[in-house]
Amino acid sequence: MYDLIGDIHGYSEHLKNLLSKLGYFERGGVWSHPERQVIFLGDFVDRGKGQLETVQIARAMVENGHALAVMGNHEFNAVAYATPDRNQPGAYLRPHNQKNYE
């Protein structure tokens, strides 16, 4: 059985509260459930102050077989922001402007 979780947007405290309410427990930095897995439906990042922690929680769960994950549009945008454009030296696939920085 799976629990579907999407649109976390960097709110790691909300994610931890939700996992607890669903019966998951944290041990050694990895959240798990005795009978279920999470399917993360993208948008781990974008707004909240716990973006790094949110990604770390999801990654640890996936790497330890307690979750599956699908990339959301905000992760896609972050990857594009960090990826150089091979056709335009000095440019990136997502422009480094004020709108995309915030």
C-alpha positions in Angstrom: 0.0 0.0 0.0 1.2 3.5 -0.8 0.7 7.0 0.7 0.7 9.7 -1.9 2.4 13.0 -0.9 2.9 16.0 -3.2 3.5 19.7 -3.2 5.7 19.8 0.0 7.4 23.0 -1.3 10.1 23.0 1.3 7.9 22.8 4.4 9.9 20.1 6.1 8.2 20.4 9.5 4.8 19.9 7.8 6.2 16.9 6.0 7.5 15.4 9.3 4.1 16.0 11.0 2.3 14.4 8.1 4.6 11.3 8.1 4.0 10.9 11.9 0.3 11.2 11.5 0.4 8.5 8.8 2.2 6.2 11.2 5.8 6.6 9.9 8.7 6.9 12.3 12.1 8.3 12.0 15.1 6.2 12.9 18.7 7.1 12.1 17.6 9.9 9.7 15.2 7.6 7.7 11.5 7.7 7.9 9.7 4.4 7.4 6.4 2.5 8.0 6.1 -1.2 8.8 3.6 -1.8 6.0 3.5 1.1 3.5 5.7 3.3 1.3 5.3 6.9 0.2 5.1 8.0 -3.4 6.3 11.6 -3.5 4.6 13.4 -6.3 7.1 16.2 -6.9 7.5 19.9 -5.8 9.8 19.2 -2.9 11.2 22.7 -3.2 10.1 26.3 -4.0 9.0 28.2 -0.9 9.6 27.0 2.6 12.6 27.4 4.8 13.2 23.6 5.0 13.9 22.9 1.4 17.2 21.1 1.9 15.7 19.1 4.8 12.7 18.2 2.7 15.0 16.8 -0.1 17.1 15.0 2.5 14.1 13.3 4.0 12.7 12.2 0.6 16.1 11.1 -0.6 16.9 9.0 2.4 13.5 7.3 2.2 13.9 6.5 -1.5 17.5 5.3 -1.1 16.4 3.0 1.8 13.4 1.6 -0.1 10.7 3.4 1.9 9.6 5.7 -0.9 9.4 6.4 -4.6 9.7 9.9 -6.1 8.6 11.8 -9.2 10.3 15.0 -10.2 8.0 18.0 -10.2 8.2 21.2 -12.2 10.0 23.0 -9.4 12.8 20.4 -9.3 13.0 20.5 -13.1 13.4 24.3 -13.0 16.1 24.0 -10.3 18.1 21.5 -12.5 17.7 23.8 -15.5 18.9 26.8 -13.4 22.1 24.9 -12.5 22.8 23.4 -15.9 25.0 25.3 -18.4 23.6 25.8 -21.9 26.0 24.1 -24.3 24.7 26.4 -27.1 25.4 29.6 -25.3 28.6 29.8 -23.3 28.1 31.5 -19.9 24.3 31.0 -20.0 22.2 28.4 -18.3 19.1 26.4 -19.5 17.1 28.6 -17.1 18.2 32.2 -17.0 19.8 33.6 -13.9 17.6 36.6 -13.5 15.9 38.0 -10.4 12.6 36.2 -11.0 14.3 32.8 -11.2 16.6 33.5 -8.3 13.8 34.1 -5.8 
